[in-house]
Structures are given as C-alpha cells and as structure tokens.
Amino acid sequence: MVEQPLTAAALAAQLRLQPREYPLPWRLRAKAVCGSTERELERWLQSEPELQAARLVVAQRQRHGHGQQGRVWVSPAGGVWLSALLPWPQQPQASASLALAASLGLVLQLEALGLKPQIKWPNDVLIDQKKLAGLLPRLRWRAGQVRCAQVGLGLNGRNPGPAGSISLREALAGREPATLRHDRLVARVVAGLEWAVAAAPHPELVRRQAEQRLWRPESLEHEGQPWSVEGLELDGGLRIRRGTALAVLQRRF
C-alpha cells in the first residue's frame, strides 16, 4: 500500500494520538518536496516574525538537504526531514546544551521502541555504530538574548541510507512495521523535541543522561594525536584525555 503524502492536518491528528509528556502548541507545515526545510522555515520566520507557538516544517523529501558545515544530507522519501523553531531559555549559560538536549530527546524516543541508540558527539545518533540521524541545532539571538532555538533533523526511516548509515527499518528488523509510518515517525521526533524544551532548565540532568549514552570510540584524533573520550561538559563540550592532559572540544553550528 502506497502511503499518502503527509499533510499538516494529518500530522496534527497524529500528534493528538501520540503519547507526549510535554506537549507544546505547534504551527505545522508539510511539504511533499522542498529544497530544504531549513530554508522553508527561514522564509516562514521572515514573513511571520512573531513567535506565538513552536513551528515545524516537514518534507517527504528534500532536494538540497544539508547537515553540519554544509555537508549534503541525502533526503529521499521514507525518511524524516524537518526543521523546528522551539522556545528556549533566554540565558543559555543556565540552560542545557541544545545539541545534547535535542539528541537525547530523540534517543529516548528510540529507546521506547526497544532500540539502543548512542549519541555521537556533537550531533549524530548511531545504532550499531552506524548513523541513523543527524541534527543541526542553533540558537537564534536578538538584543543579546536567546530568541528561540532552531533544530534541523534528518532521520533514516524506511529509506535506504548512504554507506555507513542505517535505517529505522533495518534497526527494527521488521518488528514494528506500523511504527515506520511517516506521520508516526514525525510525531515521535516531535515528542523528543518537546522533551528537550522541557529539559532545557536542567543542564546537569541532560549532561548526565547524554553522557550515559555517549558513543566512545577507541580513540579520537585531536591535533594529530589519539585521545580517549572522557565525557561531556554542561555546555555540550566533549571532554577528552591523553595521558595526564585534558582538553574540551567545542563545536559551533
């Protein structure tokens, strides 16, 4: 059976059915295809700058999706490709790392499906050491304060992914085919983003739970030398060690 293109009305209906601990008011837009959900969201914000609710743009597929540092993100039908504007504390020094909170919210949703995902610093989610999802988080500022948070997210659902990646279909191995319906996948991602917003005032909780799920490679190259991964900082930095030397890596999006 061919799945019908997702509409904003159908997504709103699914969100009402989806168990969500921290529901936000949402304005929704759904596209069958677009160049990039990030660009669509940017145009929406320019035409309607007042932020009275969280906003979400989701596409069946993207022609020009991109990830960290402008890298191309292959975005065919069957995956989840979206961008969201979220309320966020105005003073980020006292709030959780957006990258960690958003990644952790998604991971918790995947764990509810019986999976064992890991967070690959700074912005990927892995299953069996293969990339399932990537996030592009950033804070939007105005007059020295955070105006809102923005998160772009891509997740391989039913679609085949590029080399080195894994899809949710593969990870679930056919155990829950109904879960792969596009509206249900998007609703789960939305619930994860809502969790991130609720957890924003609790940076230590986010840091601790993200660290428990942190992917730790055998070694990490830094300045041409192998280092070991120690853990995470409150601001989302990655703490690494080489002998007695300690360093904290920061990634700006």
N, C-alpha and C positions, 0 to 999 in steps of 0.2 A: 504493500500500500504506500502510495506516494504521500509524503507529509505536506500539508498545505503551508504556504508561506506564513510566517508569524506576523500577526497584527498587534498593534498596541492594545486593542480591546481584548484579544485572546490572552496576551501576556498579563494584563490586569486581572482577568478572571483566574488565571493560574496562580498569581500571587495571592489571591484571596484564599486559595486552597492550600497553598504551601505553608507548612508549619514555620512560623517566623517569630522568634522571641522578641525582636526589637524592631517592629515594623516602622518604616518611615513613610511619609506621604511622597508619592512619586509622580512626576510627569514623564510620560513614556513616548518614545518614537521608535517605530520599527521600519526598517528598510529591507527590501528584497536584495538589493545590491547597492553599494556606495563605494566611493573611492576610499574613504577612511572614516570610521566612526569618530575618531578624534577631530577631524575637520568638520564633520557634521555637527558635533557638539559645540565646537568653537563658533560656527556660524549661528547656531541657535542662541548662544550666550550673547553674541554681538547684537542680534536682533531683539532679544528679550533679556536685558541685563539684570533685572530684579530676580533675586533668588528666594522665592517663597516656598520651594519644595526641592527635594532631590530630583535630579534629572538623569535619564538613561536613554541612550541611543544604541540600538542593537541592530545588527545586519545579518542576513542569511549568509552573505559573503562580502568580502572587501576586494577591491581591485588593487589598492595600493596600501595595504596594511603595513604598519611599521612598529618596531619594538625599540629596545634600548639603543641609543646612539644612532637612530635612524635605520637600523637594520631591517631588511624586508621580512615581514611575517606573512607566510603563505596562509591565506584565509579562505578556503573553499567552503562550499555548502556542507553542512553537517557538524560544523564546529560552533563555538560561541564566540562572537566577536562584538565587543561592546565597549562603550565609554560612559562613565558616570561622573556626575558632579555630586558631592556629598558635603553635608555640614561638618565642620571640623573646628576644634578649639582655636581661638584667635591667637593664643600664645603657644607656639609649638614646643617651647622649652619645657613646658609642664605636661606635654601630651605624648602619647605613644608615637613611635615611628610609623608613618603612613604605610611605607612599604611592608614593614613587618605585620602591621595590623591587617592590611588587606590580604596579604599572602596567608596569614594564619586563619582569617575568616573563611577563605576558600578551602584550606586544608581541613578545617573542622567539618565542613560540609562533605568533603570527600571521605573523611573517616566515618561519617554516618552511613556511607554506602559500604562499609567494610573494607575500605582500601587503607593502605599505609603510605601516604604521600610524605615527601620531605621537602623542606624549603632549601633551595639552593640560593645562597646569597649572591646578588642582592634582590633578585626579582623573579625567580623561576620556581615552579613547583614540579617536582620529579616523582615518578613512580618507577621502581626498579632501576633507578639511576638514569631514566630516560625522561625527556622533557614532555610534560603533559600540558602545562600552561605557563604563560608569561604575563607579567604585569608591568604597566608603565605608570607609576604614581608620581604626582607632583602637587605641591601646594600652590594655590593662586593667592597672591597678595594684593592688598590695597591699603595705602597710607600706613605702612609699617606693621599691619596686622594681617593674619590669615583670613582671607575672604571665604574660601571653601577648599575642599580637596577635590582632585580630579584623578580618576583611575581609568586607564585603558587596560583591557583584559582580553586575552585570547586563549581559548581552551580547545584542545582537540577532542571532539565528541565522537561522532560516527565517521568523521572524515579520516582518510589516511594522511598521516603527517610526514614531514620530511625525514631524512635519515637521522637517527639518533633521538627521535621522538617516539611517543606512544600516544595512542588514543584511548578515550574512556571505554570505547567498545572493546578494545584489546585488554585493558586493565580489568574490566568486569567479566571478561571471558564468557559473555552471553548469560550471565547470572540474572541480570535485571534489565531486559530489553526495553521495558516501558520507561525506565529512567533516562534513556537516551533520546526521548522526545525533546525537540528543541525548546518548547515552552517550559518543560520541567527543568532542563539544564539551566536555562536562563534564570528561572525562579530560584534555583539553588545558589547560583552565583550572587543574585541579589541578596538573598538571606545572609551570605557570607560578608558582603559589603556592609549590610546593616549591623552585623556583629562587630565589624571593625569600627564603625562610628560609635557604637555603644562602649567599646573598649578603649577608645581614644583617651579618656581621662585616667587610664590605669596603665601607665607605661611599664611598670615592673611586671604586671601580670602578662602583658603582651610579650615583653622580652623573655620572660621565663618560659612561657609556653612555646614561643617560637624557637628558643634555644633547644628545647627538648626534641624538636622535630627538624633540627638543622642537619643538612647533609654535610658530612665531614669527609672530604676526600683524603687519601693517604698523604698527600702533600699539596700545597698551594704555592705556585710560583709568585714571588714578590721581589722586585728589584734583582731579578736574575737568580734568585736563591729559593730553595724549597723551604716552606714554613708549614707548621701544623696549625689547624684551626682550633682555637680555644673556646670561642663562644661569641656572644652578642652583647653590644652595649645598649643602653636605654635609647639612644638616638638612632639605633639601627646599624651602627658601625660593626664591622667584623673584627673581632679580637684574634690576633694570630701570634704565634710564638716560634722563635728559632733559638734553641738553647736557652740562655737566660734573657734574651732580648724579646721584648713585647712590642707590638705595633697594633694600631687600629686603622683599618681600611674604611674609607668613606666613599660612597658612590652618589654622585649628584645626577639627578634625572633631568 
